[in-house]
Amino acid sequence: MSNKNSENGAFGVLQRVGRSFMFPIALLPVAGLLLGIGSSFSNQTTVAKYGLEWLLGQGTFLYGLLTIFSKVGGVIFDNLPLIFAMGVALGMAKKEKEIATLSAAIAYLVMIITISTLLNLTGRGDTLADGSVADVLGISTLQMGVFGGIVVGLGVAALHNRFYKIELPQMLSFFGGTRFIPIISTLVFTLVGIIMFYLWPIIQSGIFALGNLVTGSGYFGTLIYGYIERALIPFGLHHVFYLPFWQTGLGGTKMIDGVSISGAQNIFFAELASPSTTAFSVDAARFMTGKFPFMMFGLPGAALAMYHCAKPEKKKIVGSLLFSAALTSFLTGITEPLEFTFLFVAPVLYYGIHCVLAGLSFMLMHILGVAIGMTFSGGFIDFLLFGIMQGEAKTHWLYAVLVGVIYFFVYYFLFRFAIQKLNLKTPGRENENEETKLYTKSDYKQKKSTNASSQAEMILDGLGGRDNISDLDCCATRLRVTVKDMSKVTEATLKRSGASGVIRHGNGVQVIYGPKVTVIKSQIEDIL
C-alpha cells in the first residue's frame, strides 16, 4: 500500500509540475508570432528580393513597427528562465500564489548574482567550456537555461507552502506569514547559488553528453523521441518530457552570431532572428518538425475514418464532434480533443497505430531535412509562419506537405481497417444502451433530478461536490483536479458535461475539455 501511495504521490507531483509549465508555455505562441512576423518581414535580404524596400525598407514606418515586434518576441525567449521561475512557483503554490511568484523572481536574481560573483572572484568562468557562461538579465552567470528557473520555482514553492503561515516571536511578528517567504527565499537561494556554482558545471557536462548521445543515435533516436512524446499525452506528462529538449542543451547547442545558444526551440528562434541564416538547423528542428504531418493531416484522416465507421443514425452528431476536433488539430495543433475520442475506447489505435506513426513522422522529417520550428504545437498557423513564409530553401516545408498528404490516407485506411476488423467502439459505434462520448448538457438536465443549471455545476457534481475538491487548475486542454475522495467522482457525469476523456490516478483527476478549459476553470472557481 505504501508503495502505491508513493507512486501516486510522485505521479501527482509530476502532473502539477507539468501543469505549472503551461503558464510560461502559454506565452510562447504570442512571443513566437511577434518574433516570426517581425523577423520575417524586416529581413532586408528578403525585402530586397521582392523589391519591397519602399514599404518595408529601413527607415519606413512598417520596418520600425516590425523591428519592435521582433524585439518584443525576442525578449520573452531571452528571459524564459525568469519567466519559468515565476510560472512554476505560481503553479505549484497552494495559496497566496502572488507572494510565491514575487519571491521566485527575487530568488532567481539572488541565485544568478551569487553565481556571477563567484565566477568573478575565482576566475573560473574562463576555464569552463564554450557556452557554459551567458549573460542573463545583464548578469554574466552560468548558462542554466530554464532548468535554473524550474529549480527556483520548485524550491520557492516548497518554501512557500511550508512557511506562508509561519508565526514568529512577538518582536519579529511583522516578518511572519507571507512576508517571511521572500526573506527565506533570498537566504536559501544565496546558498543554492553557491552550491550551483560548483555543481552545475558537472550537471551541464552530463546534459551535453546526453544531448550528444541523443543526437548521435540518429534517425532511430528521433523516432523514439516522437513515440514517447505522444505516449505521455494521456498522463499529462509530455511537457515534462519535451521541454528539456526544447529549452536546454539536451536539444543541442549552436553558435549563432557569436552567441552560444542551447535548446532546440531557442536555436530555431535565434536563427529566425539572425539575418545571416540561410537554412535552419535540422538537428535542432528534429524535436519539433515531426508534429506537422500527423497533426495537420494524419489525425484529420483518422477522424474521417471514425466518421465513416459510425452507425448511420449516429453519424450526424459524431460528424459534428469529429469535424470540430479535426479542425482544431489542423489549425492549432491541439490534438487532445480528437485523440481522447478514441484513446480510452480503443487504446490499440492510440498506442499501436497513432504513437507509432507519430514517431515515424518525426523520423521522416529528420531524414528529409525538414526544419520548421513552432511556438507551441504543430498546426497550420505555425506551419505558415515558420515554414512557408521562411521559404523552401530554409525549411524544405514542401516535404512536410507531401508526407502529410500520404499520412492522411495512411491514418484513414489503418484506422478504418482496425475499427472494423476489431469492432472497436469508437464514437458512433457504441451499443444501443451506451453513450460513451456523445453526452450533452441537455441530456444531463433531463436525466438528473438536481438543480444543476450550468456546465460548471455539472462538473462540480461529477467531481463529488465542492467539498471534495482539494486543488483545481488546468493546462492547455485539461482540467487538473486533486480530490479528497476518488470514490465520489462520477465519470459518466463528467462526460455528460462535455468532457472527451477522464483520467484518474491516485487522488488526481484530469478531465479533457479542449482549448476552452481555461474558461471552464474560471467558471468553477467563481462557484467555489
Summary of the structure (lengths in Angstrom):
residues: 528
radius of gyration: 24.7
end to end distance: 32.6
largest distance: 76.6
contacts: 1909
relative contact order: 0.09
helix: 69%
strand: 7%
